[in-house]
Amino acid sequence: MRNLIPLVKALYADESGQDLVEYALIAVLVALVAISGLTSLGSTIASKYNSITSTVGAQ
């Protein structure tokens, strides 16, 4: 038990690998924003194509 307390304190103070986790979180956030933006843009483009198709098909 005496060896466990210093080990826990050392692990708590160790900050190696923290940058990697932060970069991974930023990458996930960027990916989520890109996916949501492209999904919204894709539905907008699809509705425009459907409008053009119906206009051209009516003539």
URCORSUL-V329021 format. One record per backbone hydrogen bond with DSSP energy under -1.0 kcal/mol. CO is the residue of the C=O (numbers start at 0). NH is the residue of the N-H. If there is no record, write none. Layout:
CO,NH ; CO,NH
//
This chain:
0,4 ; 2,6 ; 3,7 ; 4,8 ; 5,9 ; 6,10 ; 7,11 ; 8,12 ; 9,13 ; 14,17 ; 16,20 ; 17,21 ; 18,22 ; 19,23 ; 20,24 ; 21,25 ; 22,26 ; 23,27 ; 24,28 ; 25,29 ; 26,30 ; 27,31 ; 28,32 ; 29,33 ; 30,34 ; 31,35 ; 32,36 ; 33,37 ; 34,38 ; 35,39 ; 36,40 ; 37,41 ; 38,42 ; 39,43 ; 40,44 ; 41,45 ; 42,46 ; 43,47 ; 44,48 ; 45,49 ; 46,50 ; 47,51 ; 48,52 ; 49,53 ; 50,54 ; 51,55 ; 52,56 ; 53,57
//
